[in-house]
Amino acid sequence: MITYNDICEAERKERYSDQLQQIPKTFLKDVAEYLKEKKEMASEDSDVFSDVIVKTKKQLENAITFFKALIRRRKEKILKLVFVASETGISKQDFENMFPFEKTLFEELMKSVDLSEKVLNGLLNGRHSEEQQKNDMVVFIESLDEFMGMDGEKMGPFEKGQIANIPKEIAKILIDGKKAELVAD
């Protein structure tokens, strides 16, 4: 069982270190249970002015604040890792200290950075107008699993709300099928 002090300590370690800190794999589940338990205790109607209830409510508020700060610091570190990885090509630093959702975040950000690098290189090499004519920018209305493109290459998966620059033929199919919408220029 996790305690208030465990949450505070995890946030403190994350704050004072440049590296992503190793946190137990059950940490998120334990925090969720802790917060649920504290919410139940804080909502008891026995005596609204009871010192225990007041202290529990304050502890709950502080625990949420510390947890949000912990996650925000970890996201900042992941963004820095993405930047370093995009510049150096080394992308597995601190990977073992990431939660699964953080690994997904890192990988998706790397894909976006790689795509922007390709677009930039294309612009510098004069391929802007050709690329613009072959592709459309779409936003996905619903999530889609991976599928094969017209050239036989795998595309996706795509999440609802995700924006992608895809071949016009595929964009038309997705738009006609109400799976995506064209992004206005």
C-alpha positions as CSV (number, residue, x, y, z in Angstrom):
1,M,0.0,0.0,0.0
2,I,1.3,3.4,-1.0
3,T,1.3,6.4,1.4
4,Y,1.1,10.1,1.1
5,N,4.8,10.2,1.9
6,D,5.6,7.8,-0.9
7,I,3.9,10.1,-3.4
8,C,5.7,13.1,-2.1
9,E,9.1,11.3,-2.1
10,A,8.6,10.1,-5.7
11,E,7.8,13.7,-6.8
12,R,10.8,15.0,-4.8
13,K,13.2,12.5,-6.4
14,E,11.9,13.3,-9.9
15,R,12.2,17.1,-9.3
16,Y,15.9,16.9,-8.2
17,S,17.2,14.6,-10.8
18,D,17.9,15.1,-14.5
19,Q,17.2,11.4,-15.3
20,L,13.8,9.7,-15.3
21,Q,13.5,8.1,-11.9
22,Q,12.7,4.4,-11.6
23,I,9.3,4.0,-10.1
24,P,7.7,0.7,-9.1
25,K,5.5,-0.7,-12.0
26,T,2.5,-0.8,-9.6
27,F,2.9,2.8,-8.6
28,L,0.1,4.2,-10.8
29,K,-2.3,1.5,-9.6
30,D,-1.3,2.1,-6.0
31,V,-1.8,5.8,-6.4
32,A,-5.3,5.3,-7.9
33,E,-6.2,3.0,-4.9
34,Y,-4.8,5.6,-2.4
35,L,-6.7,8.4,-4.0
36,K,-9.9,6.4,-4.1
37,E,-9.6,5.5,-0.4
38,K,-8.9,9.1,0.6
39,K,-11.8,10.4,-1.4
40,E,-14.1,7.9,0.3
41,M,-12.8,9.0,3.7
42,A,-13.1,12.7,2.9
43,S,-16.7,12.3,1.7
44,E,-17.9,10.7,4.9
45,D,-20.7,12.7,6.5
46,S,-20.0,11.8,10.1
47,D,-18.7,15.2,11.2
48,V,-17.9,17.8,8.6
49,F,-15.6,19.7,10.9
50,S,-13.8,16.6,12.3
51,D,-10.0,17.2,12.4
52,V,-9.5,13.8,10.7
53,I,-11.8,14.6,7.8
54,V,-10.2,18.1,7.3
55,K,-6.7,16.6,7.4
56,T,-7.8,13.8,5.0
57,K,-9.2,16.4,2.5
58,K,-6.0,18.5,2.7
59,Q,-3.9,15.4,2.3
60,L,-5.9,14.3,-0.7
61,E,-5.6,17.7,-2.4
62,N,-1.8,17.7,-1.8
63,A,-1.4,14.2,-3.0
64,I,-3.2,15.0,-6.2
65,T,-1.0,18.1,-6.6
66,F,2.2,16.1,-6.0
67,F,1.1,13.4,-8.4
68,K,0.3,15.9,-11.2
69,A,3.7,17.6,-10.7
70,L,5.4,14.2,-10.8
71,I,3.7,13.3,-14.1
72,R,4.4,16.8,-15.6
73,R,8.1,16.5,-14.7
74,R,8.3,13.1,-16.3
75,K,6.7,14.4,-19.5
76,E,9.2,17.3,-19.6
77,K,12.0,14.8,-19.3
78,I,10.5,12.6,-22.0
79,L,10.3,15.7,-24.3
80,K,14.0,16.4,-23.6
81,L,14.8,12.7,-24.4
82,V,12.9,13.0,-27.7
83,F,15.0,16.1,-28.6
84,V,18.3,14.4,-27.7
85,A,17.3,11.2,-29.6
86,S,16.3,13.2,-32.7
87,E,19.6,15.0,-32.7
88,T,21.9,12.1,-31.8
89,G,20.0,9.0,-33.0
90,I,20.3,7.4,-29.5
91,S,16.7,6.8,-28.4
92,K,16.7,4.2,-25.6
93,Q,18.2,6.3,-22.8
94,D,16.0,6.0,-19.7
95,F,13.6,3.7,-21.6
96,E,13.6,1.1,-18.9
97,N,12.4,3.7,-16.4
98,M,9.3,4.6,-18.4
99,F,5.8,3.4,-17.8
100,P,4.2,1.8,-20.9
101,F,2.1,4.9,-21.6
102,E,5.3,7.0,-21.4
103,K,7.0,4.7,-23.9
104,T,4.1,5.1,-26.3
105,L,4.3,8.9,-25.8
106,F,8.1,8.8,-26.6
107,E,7.7,6.6,-29.7
108,E,4.8,8.8,-31.1
109,L,6.8,12.0,-30.5
110,M,9.8,10.4,-32.2
111,K,7.6,9.5,-35.2
112,S,6.3,13.1,-35.4
113,V,9.9,14.6,-35.1
114,D,11.1,12.2,-37.9
115,L,8.2,13.1,-40.1
116,S,8.9,16.8,-39.6
117,E,12.6,16.2,-40.4
118,K,11.6,14.5,-43.7
119,V,9.2,17.4,-44.6
120,L,12.0,19.9,-43.8
121,N,14.5,18.0,-45.9
122,G,12.0,17.9,-48.7
123,L,11.4,21.6,-48.5
124,L,15.1,22.2,-48.6
125,N,15.4,19.9,-51.6
126,G,12.6,21.6,-53.5
127,R,10.0,18.8,-53.1
128,H,7.4,20.9,-51.3
129,S,5.0,21.4,-54.2
130,E,5.2,17.8,-55.4
131,E,4.6,16.5,-51.8
132,Q,1.7,18.9,-51.4
133,Q,0.1,17.7,-54.6
134,K,0.4,14.0,-53.7
135,N,-0.8,14.2,-50.1
136,D,-3.7,15.7,-48.0
137,M,-3.6,16.6,-44.3
138,V,-6.5,14.9,-42.5
139,V,-7.7,14.6,-38.9
140,F,-9.1,11.2,-37.9
141,I,-12.7,11.2,-36.7
142,E,-12.3,7.7,-35.3
143,S,-9.5,5.4,-34.4
144,L,-8.2,3.1,-37.1
145,D,-6.1,-0.1,-37.0
146,E,-3.1,-0.5,-39.2
147,F,-3.9,-0.9,-42.9
148,M,-2.1,-1.2,-46.2
149,G,-1.6,1.9,-48.4
150,M,-1.9,2.0,-52.2
151,D,1.9,1.3,-52.5
152,G,1.7,-1.7,-50.2
153,E,3.3,0.0,-47.2
154,K,1.7,-0.2,-43.8
155,M,-0.1,2.9,-42.5
156,G,-1.4,3.6,-39.0
157,P,-2.7,2.8,-36.6
158,F,-4.3,6.2,-36.2
159,E,-6.0,7.5,-33.0
160,K,-9.2,9.6,-33.0
161,G,-8.1,13.3,-33.3
162,Q,-4.7,12.5,-34.7
163,I,-3.5,14.5,-37.7
164,A,-1.6,12.9,-40.6
165,N,-0.3,13.8,-44.0
166,I,-1.4,10.9,-46.2
167,P,-1.7,10.2,-50.0
168,K,-4.7,11.9,-51.6
169,E,-6.3,8.6,-52.8
170,I,-6.3,7.2,-49.3
171,A,-7.5,10.5,-47.8
172,K,-10.4,10.5,-50.2
173,I,-11.4,7.0,-49.2
174,L,-11.2,7.8,-45.5
175,I,-13.1,11.1,-45.9
176,D,-15.8,9.4,-48.0
177,G,-16.1,6.7,-45.4
178,K,-16.5,9.3,-42.6
179,K,-13.3,8.1,-40.9
180,A,-11.4,11.3,-41.4
181,E,-11.9,15.0,-42.4
182,L,-9.7,17.2,-44.5
183,V,-7.7,19.7,-42.5
184,A,-8.2,23.3,-43.8
185,D,-5.1,25.1,-45.0
